[in-house]
Amino acid sequence: MIRESDLKGYKIPQEKERLIVNLFADDTSAFLDAADKFEDLQTLLDKWCFASGAKFNIGKTNIIPIGVEEYCKEVILTRRTGPNMTPLPANLHIAVIGEAVRILGAWFGNKIDAEHIWAPVMEKIDTHLARWARGGPTLEGRRQIIQMVIGGMTQYLTVVQGMPATVEKRLTKRINTFLWKEKGHNPVNQKVILGPIEKGGRKTGECGP
């Protein structure tokens, strides 16, 4: 219904179809041109909800202005996407510069801090590693814990968001500290540690994309 509407959406170079909506489970992301009217989108969503029996939670809607910084600031200040456009409804949240909005596990926004996005993940990793360390795992056990905790908790976000070099460096340090806890230092070259077990490595996994 939305794709067949008159909403302009986004035109992507070398793509025949415009980007207008992305649906996944109960998550809906709509992409509107500055000339598109939000009330037209709302009308379409109301019709779709009525026909399907679903309920669209407009109160949880987040709007992320896209464009040059001056334009984004103007949208945030005036709640208008253009000089002749109707103001966006007051109950809709417009993300300010630097504010990250989570969509399907990834974070989007204007001038968002990549390290800040990773902070909760790092804290969660530290908590889990500390809990596992209390059990006194062997070197092999520590290797498996590293793969399960650090690998498991960073894989998705790294794919969809990317990993800053500073975060990669801190994770590498955490891996070495946890792996060689009982020795107090790392007695083996880092490249060897990352290598396959049959060649003397521990195959702990490498941080980063």
Backbone as CSV, one residue per row, in Angstrom:
resi,resn,N_x,N_y,N_z,CA_x,CA_y,CA_z,C_x,C_y,C_z
1,MET,0.827,-1.202,0.000,0.000,0.000,0.000,0.866,1.260,0.000
2,ILE,1.857,1.288,0.894,2.733,2.458,0.963,3.584,2.563,-0.297
3,ARG,4.073,1.407,-0.776,4.914,1.420,-1.972,4.136,1.855,-3.216
4,GLU,2.833,1.660,-3.209,2.005,2.041,-4.357,1.436,3.449,-4.211
5,SER,1.798,4.134,-3.146,1.272,5.475,-2.895,2.033,6.525,-3.705
6,ASP,1.620,7.779,-3.550,2.281,8.894,-4.236,3.437,9.477,-3.431
7,LEU,3.733,8.890,-2.286,4.862,9.363,-1.489,6.159,9.172,-2.280
8,LYS,7.001,10.181,-2.271,8.225,10.140,-3.068,9.284,9.224,-2.473
9,GLY,9.416,9.238,-1.152,10.454,8.441,-0.526,11.840,8.902,-0.939
10,TYR,12.790,7.957,-0.943,14.171,8.279,-1.310,14.516,7.669,-2.667
11,LYS,15.135,8.450,-3.508,15.639,7.942,-4.776,17.120,7.631,-4.620
12,ILE,17.464,6.376,-4.884,18.845,5.925,-4.738,19.463,5.775,-6.125
13,PRO,20.628,6.366,-6.352,21.282,6.256,-7.658,21.429,4.807,-8.105
14,GLN,21.141,4.551,-9.371,21.269,3.242,-10.010,20.254,2.227,-9.496
15,GLU,19.272,2.674,-8.734,18.198,1.788,-8.278,16.894,2.215,-8.948
16,LYS,16.166,1.243,-9.504,14.926,1.551,-10.209,13.812,1.944,-9.242
17,GLU,13.728,1.234,-8.134,12.655,1.493,-7.173,13.125,2.451,-6.083
18,ARG,12.237,3.298,-5.656,12.556,4.241,-4.585,12.528,3.517,-3.241
19,LEU,13.239,4.043,-2.281,13.202,3.516,-0.919,12.096,4.240,-0.173
20,ILE,11.090,3.517,0.263,9.947,4.153,0.911,9.594,3.512,2.248
21,VAL,9.745,2.185,2.351,9.395,1.535,3.617,10.180,0.245,3.783
22,ASN,10.497,-0.072,5.027,11.175,-1.317,5.366,10.408,-1.961,6.510
23,LEU,9.923,-3.180,6.290,9.114,-3.879,7.289,9.855,-5.115,7.775
24,PHE,9.910,-5.284,9.097,10.499,-6.486,9.681,9.769,-6.782,10.980
25,ALA,9.063,-7.928,11.013,8.265,-8.297,12.189,7.330,-7.142,12.550
26,ASP,7.457,-6.609,13.761,6.575,-5.509,14.170,7.266,-4.149,14.061
27,ASP,8.366,-4.102,13.320,9.115,-2.856,13.172,8.911,-2.293,11.765
28,THR,8.558,-1.020,11.690,8.345,-0.355,10.404,9.202,0.898,10.317
29,SER,9.987,0.994,9.251,10.788,2.192,9.004,10.335,2.799,7.682
30,ALA,9.875,4.040,7.719,9.432,4.734,6.512,10.427,5.827,6.158
31,PHE,10.646,6.018,4.875,11.610,7.004,4.392,10.862,8.026,3.545
32,LEU,10.811,9.259,4.025,10.029,10.294,3.366,10.910,11.386,2.775
33,ASP,10.527,11.848,1.608,11.156,13.004,0.999,10.727,14.248,1.774
34,ALA,11.504,15.316,1.672,11.160,16.553,2.380,9.797,17.080,1.960
35,ALA,9.369,16.739,0.744,8.075,17.215,0.244,6.921,16.285,0.601
36,ASP,7.222,15.109,1.132,6.165,14.176,1.541,5.494,14.667,2.815
37,LYS,4.203,14.494,2.890,3.449,14.920,4.067,3.289,13.750,5.038
38,PHE,3.616,14.021,6.299,3.505,12.961,7.295,2.059,12.505,7.446
39,GLU,1.108,13.436,7.306,-0.295,13.059,7.451,-0.741,12.084,6.365
40,ASP,-0.108,12.149,5.186,-0.424,11.177,4.132,0.060,9.787,4.533
41,LEU,1.250,9.738,5.123,1.766,8.460,5.620,0.870,7.931,6.728
42,GLN,0.444,8.805,7.637,-0.421,8.405,8.737,-1.738,7.833,8.223
43,THR,-2.295,8.437,7.191,-3.543,7.941,6.602,-3.364,6.534,6.042
44,LEU,-2.262,6.312,5.357,-1.978,4.987,4.801,-1.798,3.948,5.904
45,LEU,-1.099,4.332,6.962,-0.883,3.403,8.074,-2.188,3.071,8.778
46,ASP,-3.050,4.063,8.933,-4.356,3.830,9.563,-5.186,2.851,8.738
47,LYS,-5.147,2.998,7.413,-5.892,2.087,6.536,-5.339,0.673,6.632
48,TRP,-4.005,0.582,6.651,-3.374,-0.732,6.732,-3.711,-1.416,8.057
49,CYS,-3.666,-0.660,9.138,-3.991,-1.215,10.456,-5.452,-1.655,10.517
50,PHE,-6.336,-0.877,9.932,-7.762,-1.216,9.936,-8.007,-2.507,9.160
51,ALA,-7.333,-2.649,8.023,-7.529,-3.830,7.180,-6.896,-5.082,7.782
52,SER,-5.757,-4.918,8.436,-5.025,-6.074,8.969,-5.375,-6.404,10.412
53,GLY,-5.998,-5.464,11.100,-6.301,-5.677,12.511,-5.129,-5.362,13.416
54,ALA,-4.053,-4.847,12.840,-2.872,-4.490,13.631,-3.060,-3.111,14.254
55,LYS,-2.141,-2.766,15.140,-2.191,-1.458,15.787,-0.827,-0.801,15.685
56,PHE,-0.788,0.382,15.107,0.466,1.110,14.947,0.655,2.036,16.140
57,ASN,1.752,1.829,16.881,2.013,2.627,18.078,2.705,3.929,17.681
58,ILE,1.912,4.931,17.378,2.459,6.208,16.922,3.278,6.893,18.012
59,GLY,2.972,6.563,19.283,3.684,7.182,20.397,5.150,6.793,20.469
60,LYS,5.518,5.672,19.836,6.906,5.220,19.846,7.656,5.619,18.575
61,THR,7.021,6.448,17.769,7.639,6.861,16.512,8.793,7.831,16.749
62,ASN,9.917,7.555,16.119,11.074,8.448,16.157,11.351,8.960,14.755
63,ILE,11.626,10.239,14.645,11.937,10.839,13.356,13.396,11.267,13.343
64,ILE,14.122,10.830,12.324,15.530,11.196,12.173,15.669,12.060,10.922
65,PRO,15.918,13.354,11.078,16.128,14.214,9.901,17.397,13.783,9.164
66,ILE,17.342,13.772,7.852,18.504,13.383,7.052,18.817,14.485,6.052
67,GLY,20.066,14.882,5.997,20.488,15.950,5.091,21.659,16.702,5.691
68,VAL,21.946,17.875,5.169,23.029,18.684,5.724,22.642,19.129,7.131
69,GLU,23.649,19.454,7.936,23.402,19.769,9.343,22.443,20.943,9.516
70,GLU,22.564,21.959,8.672,21.682,23.127,8.785,20.221,22.733,8.596
71,TYR,19.978,21.854,7.629,18.604,21.403,7.379,18.075,20.602,8.566
72,CYS,18.888,19.695,9.084,18.463,18.867,10.221,18.112,19.735,11.427
73,LYS,18.940,20.735,11.689,18.674,21.632,12.814,17.372,22.402,12.603
74,GLU,17.101,22.782,11.374,15.882,23.521,11.059,14.648,22.646,11.288
75,VAL,14.730,21.385,10.901,13.616,20.456,11.127,13.377,20.270,12.618
76,ILE,14.449,20.116,13.378,14.331,19.939,14.829,13.716,21.173,15.483
77,LEU,14.121,22.338,15.027,13.659,23.593,15.622,12.214,23.918,15.252
78,THR,11.869,23.748,13.990,10.539,24.166,13.513,9.539,23.026,13.413
79,ARG,10.039,21.781,13.454,9.217,20.585,13.257,8.594,20.574,11.858
80,ARG,9.219,21.243,10.930,8.769,21.270,9.538,9.886,20.737,8.638
81,THR,9.508,19.946,7.634,10.505,19.444,6.690,10.708,20.399,5.524
82,GLY,9.934,21.461,5.497,10.053,22.475,4.457,9.290,23.713,4.874
83,PRO,9.565,24.867,4.273,8.925,26.128,4.683,7.411,26.132,4.553
84,ASN,6.875,25.378,3.620,5.428,25.365,3.398,4.761,24.097,3.918
85,MET,5.505,23.321,4.700,4.973,22.048,5.193,4.277,22.229,6.532
86,THR,3.309,21.356,6.796,2.613,21.352,8.078,3.561,20.840,9.162
87,PRO,3.575,21.443,10.351,4.448,20.958,11.424,4.157,19.500,11.766
88,LEU,5.179,18.769,12.094,5.010,17.379,12.515,4.263,17.342,13.838
89,PRO,3.430,16.317,14.063,2.656,16.227,15.305,3.533,16.358,16.545
90,ALA,3.024,17.024,17.549,3.798,17.308,18.762,4.166,16.048,19.536
91,ASN,3.390,14.972,19.358,3.666,13.744,20.112,4.738,12.872,19.458
92,LEU,5.276,13.310,18.332,6.344,12.561,17.677,7.702,13.069,18.146
93,HIS,8.599,12.141,18.426,9.940,12.520,18.883,10.864,12.712,17.687
94,ILE,11.530,13.852,17.639,12.522,14.117,16.595,13.908,14.018,17.225
95,ALA,14.719,13.108,16.726,16.058,12.911,17.278,16.932,14.134,17.020
96,VAL,17.562,14.626,18.071,18.434,15.796,17.941,19.812,15.366,17.447
97,ILE,20.651,16.340,17.114,22.016,16.050,16.667,22.770,15.328,17.782
98,GLY,23.365,14.200,17.458,24.120,13.426,18.436,23.312,12.348,19.127
99,GLU,22.004,12.325,18.918,21.141,11.324,19.560,21.015,10.095,18.669
100,ALA,21.246,8.926,19.251,21.167,7.673,18.504,19.802,7.024,18.702
101,VAL,19.229,6.545,17.619,17.941,5.851,17.651,18.177,4.404,17.235
102,ARG,17.662,3.470,18.028,17.897,2.056,17.737,16.835,1.513,16.796
103,ILE,17.296,0.889,15.713,16.406,0.259,14.748,16.952,-1.127,14.442
104,LEU,16.213,-2.152,14.862,16.609,-3.542,14.624,18.036,-3.834,15.090
105,GLY,18.379,-3.327,16.252,19.676,-3.626,16.845,20.814,-2.739,16.399
106,ALA,20.581,-1.903,15.386,21.600,-0.950,14.935,21.198,0.445,15.385
107,TRP,22.161,1.345,15.417,21.908,2.700,15.898,22.111,3.708,14.772
108,PHE,21.142,4.614,14.641,21.174,5.605,13.571,20.980,7.004,14.146
109,GLY,21.496,7.992,13.437,21.341,9.370,13.879,22.376,10.262,13.230
110,ASN,22.363,11.517,13.588,23.300,12.495,13.043,24.417,12.777,14.042
111,LYS,25.651,12.556,13.599,26.831,12.791,14.437,26.766,12.009,15.752
112,ILE,26.387,10.749,15.661,26.317,9.923,16.869,27.712,9.421,17.238
113,ASP,27.928,9.200,18.527,29.218,8.771,19.060,29.298,7.249,19.002
114,ALA,30.147,6.729,18.121,30.259,5.285,17.935,30.732,4.585,19.209
115,GLU,31.648,5.196,19.938,32.146,4.579,21.171,31.049,4.524,22.227
116,HIS,30.221,5.550,22.278,29.115,5.573,23.238,28.140,4.433,22.959
117,ILE,27.927,4.125,21.689,27.034,3.033,21.309,27.568,1.698,21.811
118,TRP,28.878,1.542,21.794,29.492,0.286,22.211,29.644,0.163,23.723
119,ALA,29.476,1.249,24.463,29.703,1.233,25.911,28.880,0.168,26.642
120,PRO,27.562,0.032,26.386,26.788,-0.998,27.084,27.274,-2.408,26.768
121,VAL,27.721,-2.639,25.537,28.228,-3.953,25.149,29.509,-4.263,25.913
122,MET,30.397,-3.281,26.012,31.648,-3.470,26.739,31.388,-3.768,28.213
123,GLU,30.431,-3.056,28.783,30.090,-3.277,30.191,29.527,-4.683,30.402
124,LYS,28.701,-5.115,29.465,28.110,-6.453,29.550,29.184,-7.526,29.421
125,ILE,30.139,-7.313,28.528,31.244,-8.259,28.354,32.062,-8.366,29.635
126,ASP,32.398,-7.232,30.238,33.180,-7.231,31.479,32.454,-7.985,32.589
127,THR,31.144,-7.790,32.683,30.351,-8.461,33.716,30.381,-9.970,33.529
128,HIS,30.203,-10.419,32.297,30.180,-11.859,32.021,31.556,-12.494,32.200
129,LEU,32.606,-11.808,31.765,33.950,-12.362,31.935,34.307,-12.486,33.409
130,ALA,33.926,-11.493,34.199,34.202,-11.536,35.639,33.474,-12.704,36.293
131,ARG,32.246,-12.950,35.856,31.460,-14.053,36.411,32.084,-15.399,36.054
132,TRP,32.509,-15.544,34.800,33.132,-16.798,34.382,34.488,-17.002,35.060
133,ALA,35.219,-15.932,35.294,36.553,-16.043,35.891,36.499,-16.605,37.305
134,ARG,35.388,-16.365,37.998,35.263,-16.859,39.379,35.268,-18.381,39.445
135,GLY,34.964,-19.035,38.323,34.956,-20.497,38.305,36.329,-21.102,38.076
136,GLY,37.347,-20.274,37.860,38.707,-20.767,37.648,38.850,-21.643,36.420
137,PRO,38.427,-21.188,35.249,38.508,-22.013,34.039,39.944,-22.258,33.598
138,THR,40.157,-23.363,32.891,41.472,-23.681,32.339,41.746,-22.781,31.135
139,LEU,42.943,-22.908,30.561,43.286,-22.117,29.381,42.323,-22.416,28.232
140,GLU,42.016,-23.702,28.043,41.073,-24.081,26.991,39.676,-23.557,27.304
141,GLY,39.317,-23.609,28.575,38.017,-23.077,28.981,37.927,-21.579,28.735
142,ARG,39.010,-20.885,29.024,39.032,-19.437,28.785,38.904,-19.119,27.294
143,ARG,39.524,-19.943,26.468,39.425,-19.740,25.026,37.968,-19.839,24.573
144,GLN,37.280,-20.850,25.052,35.887,-21.042,24.668,34.993,-19.927,25.219
145,ILE,35.302,-19.476,26.421,34.526,-18.381,27.025,34.703,-17.100,26.214
146,ILE,35.924,-16.841,25.770,36.191,-15.653,24.951,35.367,-15.690,23.672
147,GLN,35.348,-16.855,23.019,34.580,-16.977,21.781,33.089,-16.791,22.040
148,MET,32.613,-17.369,23.133,31.190,-17.309,23.439,30.760,-15.910,23.870
149,VAL,31.513,-15.307,24.775,31.128,-14.010,25.335,31.489,-12.859,24.399
150,ILE,32.779,-12.688,24.139,33.202,-11.552,23.318,32.760,-11.719,21.867
151,GLY,32.969,-12.921,21.328,32.548,-13.153,19.952,31.042,-13.044,19.788
152,GLY,30.312,-13.687,20.698,28.855,-13.694,20.598,28.214,-12.340,20.812
153,MET,28.792,-11.534,21.698,28.182,-10.245,22.033,28.573,-9.111,21.086
154,THR,29.562,-9.350,20.252,30.015,-8.270,19.362,29.728,-8.528,17.889
155,GLN,29.425,-9.760,17.537,29.326,-10.122,16.120,28.261,-9.319,15.369
156,TYR,27.045,-9.292,15.896,25.954,-8.621,15.174,26.187,-7.115,15.068
157,LEU,26.536,-6.497,16.190,26.732,-5.048,16.180,27.896,-4.655,15.272
158,THR,28.923,-5.495,15.209,30.051,-5.208,14.327,29.615,-5.218,12.868
159,VAL,28.751,-6.160,12.513,28.282,-6.266,11.127,27.415,-5.074,10.746
160,VAL,26.459,-4.724,11.610,25.499,-3.669,11.248,26.005,-2.266,11.563
161,GLN,26.956,-2.148,12.497,27.377,-0.823,12.951,28.840,-0.524,12.654
162,GLY,29.645,-1.582,12.617,31.079,-1.364,12.514,31.679,-1.196,13.903
163,MET,32.951,-1.513,14.039,33.625,-1.409,15.333,34.728,-0.355,15.272
164,PRO,34.647,0.678,16.103,35.708,1.693,16.137,37.044,1.075,16.531
165,ALA,38.123,1.636,16.030,39.457,1.111,16.324,39.747,1.122,17.820
166,THR,39.241,2.126,18.524,39.479,2.206,19.970,38.794,1.061,20.707
167,VAL,37.601,0.698,20.259,36.876,-0.421,20.870,37.588,-1.728,20.557
168,GLU,38.035,-1.872,19.318,38.771,-3.074,18.920,40.021,-3.253,19.782
169,LYS,40.719,-2.158,20.044,41.938,-2.211,20.855,41.624,-2.636,22.285
170,ARG,40.536,-2.092,22.844,40.170,-2.445,24.222,39.735,-3.904,24.317
171,LEU,39.019,-4.388,23.310,38.582,-5.783,23.329,39.769,-6.735,23.207
172,THR,40.730,-6.371,22.377,41.932,-7.198,22.239,42.669,-7.290,23.573
173,LYS,42.738,-6.181,24.290,43.380,-6.170,25.602,42.604,-7.039,26.583
174,ARG,41.285,-6.992,26.527,40.461,-7.811,27.415,40.663,-9.295,27.127
175,ILE,40.786,-9.634,25.855,41.018,-11.026,25.482,42.329,-11.522,26.076
176,ASN,43.390,-10.752,25.902,44.703,-11.148,26.423,44.702,-11.248,27.944
177,THR,44.069,-10.285,28.594,44.026,-10.279,30.059,43.271,-11.487,30.589
178,PHE,42.150,-11.793,29.966,41.338,-12.918,30.436,42.009,-14.253,30.115
179,LEU,42.582,-14.372,28.929,43.178,-15.639,28.504,44.378,-16.026,29.354
180,TRP,45.211,-15.037,29.719,46.446,-15.332,30.439,46.379,-14.899,31.900
181,LYS,45.220,-14.936,32.467,45.027,-14.472,33.847,45.967,-15.165,34.822
182,GLU,46.075,-16.496,34.690,46.865,-17.223,35.680,48.368,-16.996,35.509
183,LYS,48.794,-16.460,34.364,50.214,-16.230,34.135,50.620,-14.777,34.385
184,GLY,49.648,-13.890,34.399,49.944,-12.500,34.696,50.415,-11.699,33.500
185,HIS,50.815,-12.380,32.418,51.233,-11.665,31.215,51.025,-12.578,30.014
186,ASN,51.162,-12.028,28.834,50.968,-12.783,27.600,52.308,-13.322,27.109
187,PRO,52.568,-14.632,27.264,53.864,-15.183,26.885,53.958,-15.587,25.416
188,VAL,52.873,-15.453,24.681,52.834,-15.908,23.288,52.474,-14.751,22.372
189,ASN,53.100,-14.710,21.200,52.830,-13.672,20.211,51.345,-13.634,19.849
190,GLN,50.825,-12.412,19.664,49.401,-12.241,19.385,48.960,-12.985,18.124
191,LYS,49.775,-12.979,17.078,49.411,-13.660,15.835,49.290,-15.164,16.037
192,VAL,50.133,-15.704,16.905,50.073,-17.134,17.197,48.779,-17.463,17.935
193,ILE,48.414,-16.613,18.884,47.190,-16.815,19.658,45.968,-16.866,18.746
194,LEU,45.943,-16.009,17.733,44.799,-15.948,16.827,44.788,-17.087,15.820
195,GLY,45.917,-17.801,15.702,46.037,-18.857,14.709,45.289,-20.122,15.083
196,PRO,45.210,-21.078,14.141,44.508,-22.346,14.382,45.189,-23.191,15.449
197,ILE,44.402,-24.002,16.125,44.911,-24.834,17.219,45.960,-25.819,16.726
198,GLU,45.755,-26.375,15.518,46.698,-27.369,15.006,48.084,-26.783,14.730
199,LYS,48.175,-25.450,14.708,49.470,-24.793,14.510,49.976,-24.130,15.789
200,GLY,49.403,-24.534,16.909,49.865,-24.016,18.190,49.122,-22.806,18.696
201,GLY,48.157,-22.336,17.929,47.380,-21.177,18.343,46.220,-21.558,19.242
202,ARG,45.460,-20.553,19.641,44.291,-20.788,20.488,42.982,-20.476,19.755
203,LYS,43.108,-19.891,18.562,41.938,-19.559,17.740,40.890,-18.812,18.563
204,THR,41.349,-17.763,19.255,40.439,-17.007,20.122,39.516,-16.099,19.335
205,GLY,39.868,-15.825,18.088,39.039,-14.914,17.300,39.614,-13.515,17.340
206,GLU,39.471,-12.805,16.243,40.029,-11.457,16.139,38.916,-10.430,16.198
207,CYS,39.139,-9.360,16.935,38.129,-8.312,17.057,38.129,-7.435,15.816
208,GLY,36.994,-6.818,15.584,36.888,-5.886,14.469,36.211,-6.514,13.276
209,PRO,35.938,-5.689,12.240,35.236,-6.151,11.053,36.090,-7.079,10.211
